Amino acid sequence: MNIRPYKKPVLILTAIIIISVVFWPLPAQFKYVGSQFITFALALYIGLRIWRSSPRGQWLRELQDKEKLGWIIYLGIFMLSAAITYATISSLSYWPRAIIEFILVIGIVYYALREFKRFLI
């Protein structure tokens, strides 16, 4: 098995695990908006990775590989996560935001560990 193609995703997912573990105890407080923003951004990024690997998302993979401005999608994830963070902070109270962030962090860590296991095997 060629390990080379998995090197970049494993590094990204290791960073995701570290960021998730560091920022999760700080959920849903106004002075810790960064933790929610990072959680939403990572969840959207992982969702994009899963969608790109599915048969329905092949067109997006091809578009990003062929087009010079394929990185714009990542900028869209950045903006969308900022909008979701602003919307949740301005409309939800502490506990719903903490529960949402907790669920997302569990999903992020699960996906990261699954990818890391795939790298090791």
N, C-alpha and C positions, 0 to 999 in steps of 0.2 A: 504494500500500500504506500502510495506517495503521500508523505506528510506535508510537503511544501504548500499545497493549496489551502491547508487548514491553519497555517501559521497566523495569518492576519485575523481571521475570525476568533481564534483562541485568544489572541492578545486583546482584542476588543471585548470579548466576553469576560476575560479575567478582570479587566478594568471595570466592567459592569458589576461584577460580583463585589469588588472592593468598594466601589462607589455606593452600591446598595447597602452593604453592611455598615459603612461609615455614616451614611445619611439617613438610614431608616429610623433610628431612635429620635429623629427630629421632625416628625411629620406634622403637617397641618397647623403650623403656627406662622404668623405673619413674618416674623423675623427669620424663619427658615423656609422661605419660598423656594430657595434653591433646591431643596430636597424634593419637593413636589415637581418642580420643573424637570429635574434630572430623571425622576421616576417616569413621568409622562413621556419624555423624549426617548428614554431607553425602551419603554414599552412600545412606542410607535416604531422605533427602529427595528426591534425584534419582529413586530408584526409585518413590517415591510420585508424583512429577510425571509420570513416564513411564506409570505405571499409570492415573493419572487421565485421561490423554489417550487411552488405549486404549478400545475399545468395552466391554471388561469392567469398566472402572473408572468408567464414566459415572455409576453410582449413587452413588459416593463424591463425585464432583464436585457432583452435584445435592444430596447431603446436606450437604456443606460450604457450598454457596451458600445453601441455604434455612434451615438450622438456625443458631440463635444461638450454639451451642457447637461450631461446626465446627472451631475452633482446637484442640480437645482432641486431635485426631489428631497435631498437631505436638508436643504434650506427650508423647504416646505414643512418638513417634520419639525424643525426648530421653531418655526412660526406657529404651527398648529399646537405644539406643546405649550408654548407661551400663552396662546389663547385659552387652552383648556385650563391651565394653571390659574389664569386670571378669572375665568368663569367659576371655577370651583371655589376659589378663595372669596369671591364676592357674593356667591349665592349659597354655599353650604356652611354648616357649622363645623365644629371641631371633629366630632366623632364620625360623621359620614366621610369626611376627607381622610381621616386616619384609616378607616376601614378600606376605602378605595385604594389608598397608597399601600396598605399592607397586602392587599390582594395582588396588586401589580408587582410588588417586590417579590412576593412568592413566585409569581409567574416568571419574572425576570431571572431569578436565581435558578429555578427549575430548568428553564431553557439554557441558561449558561452552563449549568452542570451537565446537561444532556450533550451539549456541543463539546464540552471539555472531555466527557467520557468517550465521545466519538473520536476525538483527537488521540486519546491514549490507546484505544483499541486498534 
